[in-house]
Amino acid sequence: MHPHASQPGSPTTIAAVATASGVGAVSLVRLSGPESLAVADLATGGRASGMRPRASHYCRILDDAGEVLDDGLMVVFRSPNSFTGEDSVEFSGHGGMLITREVLARLLACGALPAGPGEFTQRAFLNGKLELTQAEGVMDLISAQTRLALRAARSQLEGVLGRRTTAARDEVLATLAHLEAWIDFPDEDILPDTGVSLRNGVSSVIATLDALLATADQGRLLREGARTVIFGPPNVGKSSLLNRLLGFERAIVSETAGTTRDTIEESISLHGIPLRIIDTAGLRQAGDHLEAAGIQRTQRQLETADLLLELADASLPRPPAMARISTETTRLLLLNKSDLGEHASWHGVQALRLSCTNGSGFEDLSLAIRDALHFNKSEWGDHAIAINTRHQACLQAARRALLAALELLDDPSTDAELAAIDLREALEALGEISGRVDTEDLLGEIFSRFCIGK
């Protein structure tokens, strides 16, 4: 955060440039806070406070001598009808780097403080305009690089994850209330199936959490990209496969074995899935120390991959033993050079047949990659929920607490109050997801990753 920036949540007025740095047609400078209109009035000669809210008005930004710095459109938002829930002002001016800095400097000179990263969105959360999961969805929406990542971010911004975790939290709360009534009023007429009802309630929430936790891998892949490693012996077409997937000649293709000495990494989008395609040195007995270093790097890439594409030459006899990889990562066997004819030793082998020369088989390959990464419709579903690492940790903590409570409820000899303690822990963990608990350090960490002006 800027050393003179405001402290998030304090009753100050902040300002920042909300558009990317550089030259463009239009730039956007934002103000938010109780003195937004007063600051804007000083910068516009008193025009801002007389503007009709939520409507664009032409105005000029003036320096302290009354000279025009820039002219453009200004929109005033009155609390609580703004993104942050505070009085806010947005000025759209010319997109030059210098003029944008001058406009921001003028607003700061008129009394605003520079905003910290993500402070506008954090204020929206603190003022009840967004849940915490929705605020995180804003960042995911900005950083989305593929259609599926955009879909997942939009789903989170619309509150799908927040609604599901809130519903789970409400169910835990109802179960806890029922259990504590059972504890506090043992002499009252309690239904004989109360224990069964409590256990069913806890089991239902665990099933919900399991369904959400199952999306963790998809969330990581959408945000980071799936590490997809191409490997195999020399001269089977690994670099040609990379070039064909990318759609341009990125890697040198040669019939000389050992041409690829180092790993090459490029990113593509396949069916909306971000892939980090990694071409590796051919696996064989190294001819020199440089090739040996490349093969060692290949081994390291194989150990950290999300998906392995093992390439072989369909026109040559099948090797007596395919590469042995000490990893359980999903592996797809690809038989390249199918246009040259397939050697009889490959008949009956389950593999994808393709040709990097004429492009045959690549549609089947793209579908196989999608299915291998579990992004087909039957597994990915229609709701596009993809939890992040923070959500995953909270859900796992809640699940552990619920399993402990279930174990206690299943044992009639244990004290029911112990199960109540576990249910409260689950409530707290679920509350952290939507921001229903006091987590100041957590909020600072989350919003510090946002852009300034957002």
N, C-alpha and C positions, 0 to 999 in steps of 0.2 A: 504494500500500500504506500502511496505517496506520503512522505514524512509530514506534510501539512494537511493531509486528507482528514475528513470528518470521521468520527467514530460511528460505526454502523448502529442505527437505532437511536442516536442522539437527535434532539430537535434542532438540527442545523439544516442549512440549504446547500445542496451539492450541485455541481455542474461538471459535465464531461462531454467530449465529442463521442457520438454514438456510432459514427460510420468509420469504416476502415481507413487507416492512414494512407495517404497517397493522393494523386490527382484524380478527380472525378467530376461529374456534372453537378452533383449536389452533395452538400455535407449537412449533417444533422447534429445540433448541439442541444443538450437536454439540461433542464433545471428541475430539481425536486426538493421540496421542503417548505416550511411555513413562510419563508420570506421570498419565495420564487417570484411572485408578482412584483414585489418591491424591487428586487434586483433587476427584473426585466424592465420595469418602469424607468429606472436610472439609466439603463442601456438604450432605451428607445425614446427617451424624451417624454415619458409618462403615458405611452400608448397602451401598454400591456393590460393594465387594470381595467381599461374600458372595453376590452375585446369580449365579444360573445364567446362563451366557452365552447370548446370542441368544434370550432370553425376556423378556417384558415384566413388570416388577415395579412395583407402586404404591410411591411414595416421596414425601417432602417435601423441598424445598430450604429450608435454614435459613440465616438470617443469622448474623453472628458472635456475636450474643447468644442464639442458639438459637430465635429467633422464626421462624415459618413465612413464607416469601416466596411460595411457590407449591407446589401438589401436582399430581402427574400420574404418568405412566408413564416408567420408565427402562429402557433396554436396554443391556447391556454386551456388547462384542465383543472377544474376546481375539485378539491377534496370532497367526497371520497371517490369521485368518478375519474380516476386516473390509474395508470398501471401500478404506481407505488401506493396509491391510496392517499397521497398527499397532494397539496397544490403543486402543479407541474407546468412547465412551459417547454415547448420544443420550437427551435428555430431552424428552418431549412434555408441555407444560403448557398453561395457558390462553392464549388468543391476544391478549391486550391488549398494546398497545405498551409501556406503562410496566412491566407485570409482566415482560414478556420482557426488557426492558433490565435490570431488576433481577436476574433470574436470570443473565444473561450477566455482569453486573458482579460477582456473587457468585463465579462460576467463575473470573473473572480475579483476584479478590482471593485466591482459594485457590491461585493459582500458575500458571494458564494464561496464555498470551499471545494477544492478538487475532490471528485468522487474516487473511492477506492475500487478495485476490481469487483464486479458483481454487486456493487452497493445498491443500485437501483432495484435489482431483482431481490436482494436481501430485504430491502424495505417493503417490497410487495409482499414477501412472506411474513415479515414481522407485523404488518398491518392487516393480515388476514386476506390478502387478495389472491394468494397462491398457497397451496400446501408445499411442503418441502420436496416431495417427489415431483411436483409440477415445476418447481423452480429448477431442479436438476434437469428436467425435460427441456427447459429453455436452452441450457448449455448443449445438450445432446442434439437439439434441433440445429443449432448454429454449426456444430462440428460434424454433422452427418455428411458422409461422402457418397452414400449409395441410397437407392430407393428404399430398401428394407430398413436401413438405419434411420432414414427419415420417417418411415412409417412407425417404427418403434418409438422414436422421440415424440412424434405427434400423439401417439397413444398415451404416453406418459404425461405429456403436457395437458391432455384432456382429462387427466385424473384417473385413468383406468387402474393403475397400480395403487394409487392412494385409496380408491374406493374398495379395492379387494382387501388391502391390509387393514383398512378401517373396519370393514365388515368382520374380518377375523378377530380384530381387537375387541369389537363389540360382543362377539360370541364368547370370547374368553372372559370378558367382564361379566356377562350374564351368568356364565358357569361359576365364576368366583363368588358372585352375589348369592347364588343358590347354595353353594358349598358353605359359605359363612353363615347363612341362615340356618343351615343344618347343624353347624357347630354351636351357634349362639342359642338356639332354641331346641335343645334335644328332647324336651318334654312335650313339644307340640306334635300334632298329628302330621307326621311326614310320610309321604307316599312311599310304599315299600320299594318302588322301582327308582327311587331318587338316585341311588348309587349308579344304576345302569344309565340313567339320564345324564349324569355328570360325566361318566366315561365316554358316552356317545358324543357329547359336546366337545370334549377334548380331542377325541379321535377325528372329528369332523374338521377341526381347525388344523390338525397335523396334516390331513390330506390336502387342505388348501395351501399350506406352506410348502408341501412337497411339490405341488404343481408349479408354484412360483419359483422354487429353487431349481427346478428342471430347466428354467430359461437362463440360468446364469452363464452357461457356455455360449449360448447365442448372443447374450448381451456383450460378453467379452469379445467375441468374434466381430460383432457389428462395430464396436468401438475401436478395436485394435487391428482388425483384419486377420483372416485365417492364414497362419503360416503354412503354405503349401509347397512342399519340397519335391523337386523333380530329381530322381536319382536313378542310377543304373550303370552298366559298364560303358566304356568309351564307344563312340560312333554308333549309338542306337538312336540318336536324334533328340537328345535332351535340349540342346540350344535351339534346335528347329521347333520343338514343342513350345518353348518359351516365346519365341518370335511369333508363332502362329497364334498363341493365346493373347499376346499383346497387340497383335495387328501391325507390327513394324519390326524392322531388323534391329533388335537390341543386342543380341549376342552374335559373336563371330561363329559361322558354321564352316567346318572343315572336315575333310576325311582323315586328317592326321589325328591320331589318338593323343589325348592329353592336351588338346587345344585349350580347354577351359581349366585354368589353374586356380581360379578363385571363385567364390560364390558370387552370383549376380542376383540382385533382388529388385523386383518391380511390382507395382500395385495395379490391380485391375478390379473392375466390378463385374461379377458374373451372376446373373439372375438377381441382382440387387445385393449380392453378398460381396463384401470387400475381401479380396484375396491378396496376400503378399506372396507372389510367386518367386521361388528361389531356385535358380539353376545351379547345379553343383558339379564339381569335378567328377569324372568317371571313376567308378570303383574298380580298381585293379591293383596289381603289384606296381608300385611307383617306379618310374624310370629315372628320376632325379629328385633332389631334395625339394625343389619348388613344387613338383607335382605331388610329392608326399605331403607337403604342408596343405595343399589344396584338398587332398583326400581326408586329412585329419579334420579340416573345416567341414567337409561333407558329413562326417560322422557326428560332429557336434550339432549340425543343422538337423540331422535325422532325429536326434534325441529331444529336440525342442519343438518339433513340428506338430501342427494340428491335423495335417493330412499329408500322406505320402503318395506320390505318383511314381510308381516303379515302371521304368520304361525298358522294353526289350525289343529286339529286332525279329519281327515275325518271319522274315525270309531266311533266317539262319536257324540251325538246329537249337533246340532248347538246351540251355546249360544244364549240366548234371545237378546243380544246386543253385537256386536263386539266392540273392543276397540275404544274409542272416542279420536281422535288425533286433537289437535288445530293447524293443519298445512295443507297447500295445496300441500305438497310434493306428488309426484306420489306414489301410493301404489299398490302393487301387492298382491292379496290374494292367498296363497298357502295352499292346502289341503294335508297334509302329511299322511302317513300310509295308502295310497290307496291300498296297498297290503293286508290289513286286511278287505277290503270291505268298501263301503261308506254307512253311515247312511242315511236313507231316507230323513231326514230333509235338507240334503245338495243338493238334486236333484234339478237341474235347477239353482243353484247358479253359477255365472260366476267366475271361479277360475282356477288356474293351479293345476292339480292333479299330485302328485308325491309320491315317496317312498324313504326315505333316507336309507332304508334297502337294496332294490334291485337296486336302481339307476334309476328306471323308471321315466320319465317325466323331467329329467334334461336337455335334449337337448331343449325341449320346454321352459324351464325356462331360459336358457342362451339366447335364441332368444328374449324372452319377456323382459329380462333385457336390451339387446341391443336396442330394439325398444323403451323402456320406457325412455332411456337416449338419444334418437334421434340420434343414430349412424347407423340406417339402411340406405341403399343406397339412398332411395328417399329423405331423409332429409339431410344426411351427404354429399351426392354428390360425384363427382369424383375428386374434386380439393383439398380436405383435408386442406382447410384454417381454421386455428383456432387462432383467434386473442388473444393477451394477454391483461392484465389489462391496460397497457400503450396505446396500440392501441385503446382499447375500449374508454378510456377517450378522446383521440384525435378525434375519429370518432363521439362521442356524442357531443363534442364541435362544430365540423364542422356541424353536423346535426342541432343543435339548431340555429346556425347562418344562415344556408340555409333556415330554416323554417321562421325565422324572415324576411329574404330577400323576400321570396315568399309572405308572408303576405303583405309586402309593395308594391310589384309589382302588387298584386291583387287589391290594392286600388289606383285608379287614382288620388285621391286628395293629396296623400303624395309625398314628394320630392324623386325623384329617387336616389339622392345622398346618402340618408340614406340606401337604399338597397345596394349600392356600398360598404358602410362601412361594412355591414354584410358579403358580399361576400369576402371582404379582410380578415375578421376574419376567414372565412371558409378556405380560402387559407392557412393562417398561421397554422391552426390546422392540415390540411392535410399534410402540409410541414413537421411538426414535426414527422410524422410517418416514413417518409423515410430519415429524417435528413437534409432536405433542408433549415432549418433555423438555426440561431445561438443559439444553446442550449447547452452551455458548461456544465452547471450543470447537465442537463439531460444525457449527454454522460457519465459523470463521474459516475453517479448513475447506468447506464446500465452496463458499462464495469467492474465496481467493483465487480459484481457478477460472473465474469468469473474466471476460474482457472489461476494461474500464469503459464506462458508458453504458454497460448492460447491468 
